[in-house]
């Protein structure tokens, strides 16, 4: 069989696809998406992941790439989730061992979901050809990947601690208290059942409060990231994730916040929603 099987695990679903050999691209029709009970038991979560993987058919002896959010011991394949509101049941569970056995895999290679997305954008997307790129994924929180010629950088003076934007602060508070799905909904006083897309529709329809909410939120994100874009020497900033679907409301304030009094750095949307799968497949393939 050709291609590398990959899973991208999110808070509500798992996506699966077989990708490659190069070029590292995947079409919507090739991606299988199924629900995950992130607040379930370890057995329920594993069953959901295996159900998602089964959509690709049996692939004995394959190397699988798996993108998963942290905290996670990526080298050992063991969950370290505690009090993050999802996957807590996987704490200290040897997920790598379990998946390798159940999938009859030669190896299961894990990597951080934001890193997977960044690598996918660099290998087959908008970031291709840039030496230094910052890729942000905006959704339930702020994921980040500082890429140096396609390799994530998470140490050193040019990036935030662990290379994580979510550890930064803005206006004296953690960044994710301003820039996240829950922060947007809380600041809007949104009623149950209202989501970010509904706030975006209001802003487009001329609601000044909704428009100001997007402007303030993503201007703040730009201000928080501007010093790190400068220090890292990024020539491009790429935005992915669910909130990026409201690109028409995100782009201008984010760009203004990033630019400040310095030379402009282009800010562009990700080329595909499936970059995380591409990055996961490439990660496994490289071994």
C-alpha positions in Angstrom: 0.0 0.0 0.0 1.2 3.5 -0.8 0.8 6.5 1.4 1.1 7.1 5.1 -2.0 6.8 7.4 -2.6 9.7 9.7 -5.0 10.8 12.5 -5.7 14.3 13.7 -7.3 14.3 17.1 -9.4 17.3 18.1 -11.6 18.1 21.1 -14.8 16.9 19.3 -13.7 14.7 16.4 -10.9 12.7 14.8 -9.9 13.0 11.2 -8.2 10.2 9.3 -6.6 10.1 5.9 -3.9 8.3 3.9 -1.5 10.9 2.5 1.5 10.8 0.2 3.8 9.9 -1.3 4.8 13.5 -2.1 3.4 15.9 -3.0 1.9 16.1 0.5 -1.7 17.0 -0.4 -5.1 15.6 0.6 -8.5 16.3 -0.9 -11.7 16.8 1.2 -13.1 13.5 -0.2 -10.1 11.6 1.2 -10.6 12.7 4.8 -12.8 10.7 7.1 -14.2 12.5 10.1 -15.9 10.9 13.1 -16.8 12.0 16.7 -14.6 11.7 19.7 -15.9 11.6 23.3 -13.1 13.8 24.7 -14.8 13.8 28.1 -15.4 10.0 28.1 -13.5 7.2 29.7 -10.2 6.1 28.4 -11.9 3.0 26.8 -14.5 5.2 25.1 -11.8 7.6 23.7 -9.6 4.8 22.4 -12.7 3.1 20.8 -13.5 6.4 19.1 -9.9 6.8 17.8 -9.9 3.2 16.5 -13.3 3.7 14.8 -11.8 6.7 13.0 -8.7 4.8 12.0 -10.8 1.9 10.7 -12.2 4.1 8.0 -8.8 3.8 6.3 -9.1 0.0 6.2 -6.5 -2.5 7.6 -2.9 -1.3 7.2 -0.7 -3.9 8.9 2.9 -2.9 9.4 2.3 0.8 8.6 3.8 3.7 10.3 1.0 6.0 11.6 1.3 9.7 12.2 -1.0 11.1 15.0 -1.5 14.8 15.8 -2.9 15.3 19.3 -3.1 18.3 21.6 -1.1 18.6 24.7 -0.1 18.1 27.4 1.2 14.8 26.0 4.5 12.9 26.2 5.0 12.7 22.4 8.1 10.6 22.5 6.6 8.0 24.9 3.1 8.2 23.5 1.6 8.8 26.9 -1.2 11.2 27.9 -0.4 13.9 30.5 -3.8 15.6 30.5 -4.9 17.1 33.8 -7.7 19.6 34.3 -7.7 20.8 30.6 -11.4 19.9 30.0 -10.7 17.2 27.5 -9.0 13.8 27.4 -8.4 13.8 31.2 -9.1 10.1 31.2 -6.0 9.5 29.0 -3.7 10.8 31.8 -0.8 8.2 32.1 -2.5 6.0 29.5 0.1 4.4 27.1 -1.9 5.5 24.0 1.0 4.7 21.7 1.3 1.1 22.8 -2.5 0.6 22.6 -2.9 2.1 19.1 0.2 0.2 17.8 -1.2 -3.1 19.0 -4.8 -2.5 17.9 -3.8 -1.1 14.5 -1.0 -3.7 14.0 1.3 -0.8 13.3 5.0 -0.8 12.9 5.1 2.5 14.8 2.8 5.3 15.9 4.5 8.7 15.8 2.9 11.5 17.8 3.3 15.2 17.5 1.6 18.3 18.8 -1.4 19.3 16.8 -0.3 22.9 16.2 3.1 21.6 15.1 1.5 19.2 12.8 -0.6 22.0 11.3 2.5 24.2 10.8 4.5 21.4 9.2 1.6 20.7 6.8 1.4 24.3 5.8 5.1 24.4 5.2 5.3 21.2 3.2 2.2 21.7 1.0 0.6 25.0 1.8 1.0 28.8 2.0 4.2 28.7 4.1 6.1 26.7 1.5 9.3 28.4 0.4 9.7 30.6 3.6 12.6 30.0 5.9 11.0 31.3 9.0 7.2 31.3 9.5 4.8 31.6 12.4 1.7 29.5 12.1 -1.2 30.2 14.5 -4.3 28.0 15.0 -7.2 29.8 16.5 -10.2 27.9 18.0 -10.8 26.7 21.5 -7.4 28.4 22.3 -4.3 29.7 20.5 -2.0 27.1 19.1 1.4 28.1 17.6 4.2 26.7 15.6 7.4 28.7 15.0 9.0 27.0 11.9 12.6 27.2 10.9 12.8 25.7 7.4 10.0 23.3 8.2 11.2 22.3 11.7 9.3 23.5 14.8 11.3 25.6 17.2 10.2 25.4 20.9 13.4 26.5 22.7 15.7 29.5 22.7 15.4 33.3 23.0 13.6 33.8 19.7 10.4 32.0 20.7 8.1 32.1 23.8 8.5 29.4 26.5 8.1 26.0 24.8 7.2 27.9 21.6 3.7 28.3 22.9 1.6 31.5 22.3 -1.0 30.3 24.8 1.6 30.9 27.6 1.8 34.6 26.7 -0.1 37.4 28.4 -1.8 40.5 27.0 -2.9 43.5 29.1 -2.0 41.7 32.3 -4.0 38.5 31.7 -3.3 35.2 30.0 -3.7 35.5 26.2 -6.4 32.9 26.0 -8.6 34.9 28.3 -8.8 37.4 25.4 -8.3 35.2 22.3 -10.3 31.9 22.4 -13.8 30.7 21.6 -14.8 30.8 25.2 -13.4 34.4 25.7 -15.2 35.7 22.6 -18.5 34.2 23.7 -18.1 35.4 27.3 -17.3 39.0 26.3 -20.3 39.0 24.0 -22.6 37.7 26.8 -23.7 35.0 24.3 -26.7 33.0 25.2 -26.5 29.2 25.2 -26.3 27.8 21.7 -24.7 30.9 20.2 -21.3 30.3 18.7 -18.5 32.4 17.2 -20.0 32.0 13.7 -23.2 33.7 15.0 -21.1 36.6 16.4 -19.4 36.9 13.0 -22.7 37.0 11.2 -23.8 39.8 13.5 -20.6 41.8 12.8 -21.1 41.4 9.0 -24.7 42.6 9.4 -23.5 45.8 10.9 -23.7 45.1 14.7 -21.2 47.6 16.1 -20.6 45.7 19.3 -19.9 42.4 17.5 -17.5 44.2 15.0 -15.7 45.9 17.9 -15.4 42.5 19.7 -13.5 41.0 16.7 -11.4 44.1 16.3 -10.4 44.3 19.9 -9.7 40.6 20.2 -7.5 40.1 17.1 -5.8 43.4 17.5 -4.7 42.2 21.0 -3.5 38.9 19.5 -1.4 40.9 17.0 0.1 43.0 19.8 0.9 39.9 21.8 2.7 38.2 18.9 4.4 41.2 17.4 7.6 41.0 19.5 8.0 37.3 18.8 7.4 37.7 15.1 10.2 40.3 15.2 12.6 38.3 17.3 12.0 35.1 15.3 12.5 36.9 12.0 9.3 35.5 10.5 8.7 36.5 6.9 5.1 35.2 7.0 2.3 34.6 9.5 -0.3 31.9 8.6 -3.6 31.6 10.4 -5.6 28.4 10.6 -8.2 26.9 13.0 -11.9 27.3 13.3 -11.9 31.0 14.0 -10.0 31.6 10.8 -13.2 30.8 9.0 -14.1 34.4 9.9 -11.0 35.7 8.1 -12.8 38.8 6.8 -13.2 39.9 10.4 -9.9 38.6 11.7 -7.3 39.8 9.1 -7.4 43.6 9.4 -7.1 43.9 13.2 -4.6 41.1 13.5 -2.4 42.6 10.8 -2.7 46.1 12.4 -1.7 44.7 15.8 1.3 42.8 14.3 2.5 45.7 12.2 2.7 48.4 14.9 5.5 50.7 13.9 7.6 48.1 12.1 7.8 46.9 8.5 4.8 44.8 7.5 4.8 41.0 7.6 2.2 39.3 5.4 -0.6 37.7 7.3 -2.5 35.0 5.3 -5.1 32.3 5.9 -4.0 28.6 5.8 -4.4 27.0 2.5 -6.3 24.0 3.8 -8.1 22.8 6.9 -6.3 19.5 6.6 -2.7 20.7 7.2 -2.6 18.9 10.5 -3.1 15.5 8.7 -0.4 16.4 6.2 2.0 17.3 9.0 1.2 14.1 10.9 1.7 11.9 7.8 5.0 13.6 7.0 6.2 13.2 10.6 5.7 9.5 10.4 7.1 9.2 6.9 10.3 11.0 7.8 11.4 8.2 10.3 
